[in-house]
Amino acid sequence: MPGAGHGTDYRFSLDGGPGLPDPRSRRQPEGVFGPSRVYEHDRFEWDDDLWRGRALPGSVIYELHVGAFTPEGTFDAAIDRLPHLAELGVDFVEVMPVPPVPGARNWGYDGVDLWAVTENYGGPDGFKRFVDACHRRGLGVILDVVYNHLGPSGNFLAPFGPYFNPSAASFWGQAVNLDGPGSDEVRRYFVDNALQWLRDYHVDGLRLDAVHALHDSRAVHLLEEMAAEAEALSAAVGRPLTLIAESDLNDPRLMTPREAGGYGLAAAWNDDVHHALHVAVTGERHGYYADFAGDTTGGVTATLAKVLTSGYYHDGTYSSFRGRSHGRPAGHVPAHRFVCSAQNHDQIGNRAAGDRMPPEALRLAAGLLLTSPFTPMLFMGEEWGARTPFLFFTDHVEPQLREGEGERRRREFIGHGYDDWADKAPDPGEELTFLRSKLDWSELDDDAHRAHLDWYRALIALRRAHPELTDPRLDRAGVSHGGDWLLVRR
């Protein structure tokens, strides 16, 4: 339209209906219910011309939530903490989702305007400043993206076309239409979105949330299509671009090269390693942890020995939690393709009280993780043994969503061993729940927390100093074990 350009607010009216945000809106200055705003990517002046990217093999990832990482909860405030991450020795910063969400606080998995960046953190320019600053510090950036569903509030995609699958859904919402009539354009919507972050925001990789909830029966799966497009873009921009799947399928096809019949992703989260570590150092056995407590042939050390040399624990074995066999062998997969953690946002935040692992247990887990053949990932604050919880928090506008969120969370974790959920879990919609989840950086003034941080720095430095520790060949990792002892040889 004449006169429209950078900074112009607009809406779309379908068949004379009410004004709706642009499905590909690049900016939502007034939130998910407000107008879209024209945003021109080329106006931002980048300062990372010398950045040539960072490959995943040999790297350490650091996951953070922008709103809870600092007291201010913004991209600019996070930039001020990058020296801490550089001194820690990590290589990538993985940022939990940044698209607009209802209200002022959210984990990010209720995003709806997937092409925009929430103003709560600083909007699109704020995110670009953050990525630019990370690159100047030698840190790559991985962005967590959600393509299996959209949030329940402010979701206006359906009137624009057949974006959703009428017969498939997950606990989090209606599944997107990846293989039905009209799905060519729907797939393009998500593929182009992935390319936007990699190209226009200079992001180095994407973590694809819960890909097991993508319903796609096509011969060429959406993940394979994304991997091919990312590979082509990587060649054009001259830097590595990394796609990492979150999946509970224990299926190595996700990161098997396309020419070998796989999807061609760079890596996948491996929860089996987390569960084995957690059970070994905490003694917890509830829910899915029961599978990792060992059997009559061996205890927790036998479980640890298997994941450290095979990747998956469930590689076709019986899972009592699922009531069936699960997974397939992955010993042939280079171990850097498994992103593993002792803590992450899910494994802390999906506990009713959002409680972290005790520091003494975490030091043991970190010792095993940071000397393992996998790609280690840390969760913000664990490097100094943070005592602040990471709780589930939201800020829904609609009363029915706000009032029912706690009950929905309780139902989601039925069968996980959290029978006292209602007694322990605070109201997700209370602002205090969010404020309690913010890191307390003053803890670094305490001798015990500094000693914990020194342990992490030493482990990462050790990993850098000895090539054997980043060797991804699982058959080169040797483990001996007994009832209460474990010896790992690299």
N, C-alpha and C positions, 0 to 999 in steps of 0.2 A: 504494500500500500504506500502511496506517496507520503514521504516524510517519516516513515517508520525506519528505525535503525537501532543501534546500540543504546540500551536504556529505555526503549519503548515498552510500555506495559500493554498486554493484549490478552484476549480470551478467544476461544472458538465457540460458535453457536452451531449446533447440528440441527438442521431442519427447523430453525426458528426457536429452538429450545434455549435453556439458560446457558450463560457463558461458562465454558469449562477450560481448565488449564490445557496447554499443548501437551500431547503425549510425549513429545521429545523436547519439552521445555528445558532450556539450559539454566534457567534461574527462576526461583520462586521466592521473591523478596518478602512476601507476606505469608509464607507458609503454604501448606498443601491445599488450602481452600481459596487462596488468593489468585491473582492474575499471574500469568507468565511474563517474563521480561526478556527482551532480545539481548543476547549476550554474544559478543564477537570474540572468539578465542584469540585471534591474531593481535588484539590490543595489548595483551600481557607481554611484558618484556622479560624473557627468560635470561638467566645468568649461568646456565649449565651447559654451555656449548662444548666444554671439554669432557663432559660426562659420556662415557662409552658403555655404561651399564655394568651389571654385575651378574655373573652366572650363579646358579643355585648350588652346584657341587662345592663342598667345602665351607659353605656359609652357615651362619647362625642367624635366626630370625627372632625379632622382638615384637610381640603383639601388644597393641595398646588401643584403648578407647579414648578418643580425643576429649570427650566431655569429662571423663574421670581421671585423666592423666595428670592434669594440673588443677589448681584451685579455680583458675579462670575458665578452663574448659574450652579453649579456642586453639586454632591452628597456630596463631602467633605465639601464644604462651608455650605451646609444645615445642616451637622452634628454640625457645630459650633453654630447653632441657636436652637438646641434641648433643651438646658436649658430653653430658653424662653417658649417653648411649655410645658415642664414639670411644670414650675412655673405657667403657665396659668391653668393647671389642666386637659388638655385633655387626652384621653386614646388611641386613634388611630390617626395615620397620614395616610391620604389617598393621594396617589401620582398619579397624572395624568399620562397617558401612557408613557412608557419609551422605547419601541422598536425603532429601527432606522427609521428615516424619511428623506425626501429629504432636503438637505441644513443644515443650522446651527440652525434653530429655527422653532418651530411648536408647536401647542397645544398637538400633539401626536396622534391625531385620523387619521392621514395619514400614519400610520405605515404599513410596508410591511414584514419585516423580524421579524415575531412575536416572535421568540424564542430568539432573541438577545436583547441587551441593547445598546442604542445609545452611541457612544463615546463622543457626545457633553456634556454629563453629567458626564462621567467617566467610561463608559463601565461596563461589568458584575461585576468586582471586586469592582468598585465604588459603585454600587447598593448594593452589599453584605455588604460593610463597613457601608453603611447607615442603612440597616436593623439591622445589629449587634449593631450599636450605639443606635438605637431606643430601642431595647430590653434591653440594659444595663440601659436605662433611664426609663424602665417600660412602654414604648410605643409600642403598636402593630402597624403593618403596613398593610394597605389595598392598593392593586395595581389596578388601573383602566385598564381594558383590553377591546379590541375591537374585537368582533368576527362576527359582522354582515356584514362587508365589509373590503376591504383592500384599501390602498391609491392608487391614480392614477399614481404615479411616482415610478419607480423601482419595480413594481409588476411583478414578473416572475413566479408566481405559475401556471398559466394556462397551459404552455407547459408540466408540469409534470403530469397532470391528470385532471379529471373533478372536479376541486375545486369550480367552479362557476355555479350558476343557470342560464341557458341561457334565462329564461323568467321572472326572478324576479330581482328587483332592488329597491334601495331607492334613495333619493336625493344625497346621499354621494357616491354611486357607486353600482356596480353589486353585488347582494346577493350571499352568499356562498351556495354551493350545500349540503343541509342537508338531503334531502329526495329523491333525484333522483338516477339514476343508478350510481354506484361507490361511493355512499355517505358514505358507512361504513367507508372507509379509510379517507374520508374528516372529518367526525365527530371525528374520532380518533385523527386526526391532532389537532383539537381544544381542545378536552378533555385532551390529553397528554400535550398540552401547558399550560392549567390551572394547571395541577398537577405539572409541572416543577416549576412554580413560588411558589407554596405552599411548595413543597418538597425541591428543590435545592437552592432556594433563601430565604427559611425560612419565606416567607410572611405569614401573619396571615389571610388574606382574599382577595377577589377579588370583585371589582365593575364591573359588566358586562354591558357594554355600550349598550344603546338602544336595549333592547331585543325584543321590538315590531317589529324590523326590521329583526329578524331571521325568515326565511321562512321554517317552519318545520311542515309537515302534518303527521308525523309518530305517532304511538300509544304512544311511549315513546319519549317525547320531549327532545331535546338536553339539556335543562336546568335541567330536571329531571335526566338525565344521569350524568350530571356534579355534581349535588348535591349528588347522590349516591356514585360517585367516591371520592368526597371530604370527605364524611362521613367515608368511608373506610380508606382513608389516615389519617384522624384525629385520628382514633383509633390506627393506626400504629405508628404515631409520638407522640401521647400522649398530644396533645394540641388542643384547639378549632380552627376550620377552618371555616371562614365565607364567604358565597357567597351572594352578594347584587346585585339586579337587578335594572337597570334604565329602567323604563317603563312608558309610558303615557296611558296604558290601564285601569288603576284603577281596576285591577283584583286581588283580594286577593288569587287566586289560586297559584300565584307565590310563596307565602310564607306559603301556607297551607302544613302541613306535607304530605309526600308521602303516608303514610298509610291511610290518609283521602282523597286521590284522588288529592292532589296538587302536585306541582313541588318540594317542599321541600327546597326552598331557605331560608336563614336566615332572609332576609329583602328585602325591595324595597324602592327606592326613592319615596317620596310622594310630587309631585309638587303642589297638591291642598293646602297643608298647606303653602307652600311658597307664592303662589298667594294670598291667603287670608290675610296673614300677610302683603305682599307688598301693596296691595290695601288699607288696613286699615291705614297704617302709612304714605303712600306717596300720596294717593288720585289719583294715576294713573288709567286710565280706558281703555287704548287702547288694541287692539288685544285680546288675551285670558284673559286679566285682566278684561274685561267687564263682564265675567261670574261671577266674584266674588264681584261685586259691590252691590249685594243684589237685591231684587225684591220688589214688592208691599207689601209683608208681613214682610219685614225687610231689614235693610241696611247692611253695612259691619260688624257690630257687630253680626248680626244674622249669617252671613257667617262664622265669626270666631268661634262663639259658636258651629256651626255644625262640623267644622273640628276638634275642640279641644275635641269633645265628640264622633265623629263618624269616624274619620280618613279621609275619603274622603268627599269632598263636592259633587262631581258628583258620586253618587252611584246608577245610574239608572235615574238620573235627566236629563233634557234637557240642552244641551250646545249650546248656541247661536253661539259661535265661530266655533263649528263643524257642526252646523245645524242639530243636531240629539241628541238623548239621549246617555248617556255615563256612563260607570262604573257599579259597582254592590256593594251592601253593604259590609262593612268590620268591623262593630262594634264588631264582635266576635274575631278579630285578636288582640293579645297582641300588645300594641302600640309601644313596643321597636322594632317591625319588620318594622316600618316606619322610614326611615331616612329622616329627615326634616331640612330645612335650611331657613334662612332669606336672604342669598346670597350663590351662588355657581358659578363655572366657567361659566356655561351656562347662568344663569340669569343676570350676569354682562357682560360677553363677547359677548353675542348675542344682546346686545344693540349697536346701531351704534357707539356711542362714548365710549363704554366700561365703562360707568360711574357707580360708586357705589352709594348705598343708602346714603342720607345725614346722618351724625352722630347722630343727634337728633332723626331721624326716626328709625335708626338702633338700638339705645338704647331701644326704645319701643319694637321693634320686638324681640330683644334679651331677654328682660324681659319676654315676652310671650313664646318664644321658649325654653329657658333654664329652665322654670318651667313647661313645658308641659310634658305629659306622653310619648312622642316620643323619638327617639334617635336623639339628636341635632347634626348638622354638621355645622361647621364654615368654611368660606373661608379665606385664608391667608390674613392677614392684617386687617380684619374687627374688630379684638379684640382691636385694637387701633384707629379705625376709619380712616384707610388709605385713603388718597386723590388720590393716584395714580390710574389710570384706569386699567382695564384688558381688553385689546383689542384682536381682532382676528389677529393672525400673522402667516405667512408662509414664506418659502424660497425655492420655487420651482425652479428647475434647468431649465426645459423646458420653453422657452419663452411663448408658448401658454397657459400654466398653470399659469405662473406668471402674465401675462397680463390680464387674464380673471377671476382671483380669486375674485376681488372686485365685479364684476358684478354677479358672481355666488352667492356670499353672499347676494347681494341685492335681487336676485330672490328667494332665499330660504325663505326670510322673508316677501314676498308679502302677504298682508292680516293680518300682525301682528301689523299694526298701525304705521309702521316706514316709512311714505311717504317721509321723508327728509333724508333717508338713504344715498343717494349719496352725500348729502351736509355735513353730519356729520362723516361718516366713513372714516378713513384714509386708505391708500393703505396697504393691509395686507402684501405685499411683501417688503415694506420699512423697513429697519433695525430700524429706529426711532420708528416705531409702536411697535416693540418688546421692545426696550429700555424704552419707556414710561410706559410699563406694569410692569416693575420691581418694587418691593416694595422699598420704601424709609425708611430704618430703622432709619434714623436720626429724623424722625417724633416723635420717642419716647422721644426725648429730650424736646418736647413741653408739657407744663402743661395740655393743653386740651386733647391731645392724651393720656397722662398718666392717666388722670382721667377716660377717656373712657375705658382704659385697666383695671383700678381698678374695674369698674362696671362689666366687664366680669369675672374677677377673683372672685369677690364677688358672682356673680350669680352661677358660677360653684361650688364654695365652699358651697353655700347654698344647691345646688342640692345634694352634697355629704352628707351634715349634716342631711338632712331630708328624710328618706325612702319614705315618701309620694310622693316626687317629682319624684322619679324613678319608682313608681308603674305603671306598664304598662296596668292596667285594665281601659279601657275607661269608663266603667260604674261607676267608682269611681271619675271621673273628672266631677265636677259640674260647670256650667257656667250660670250666670245671666247677662242680658244685656238690654240696652235701646237704644235710638237713637244714643247717643254719649258716652256711657259708657259700660264697660265690667268688670265683677267680676268673677274671676276663683277661685274655691275652690278645693284643692287637699286633 
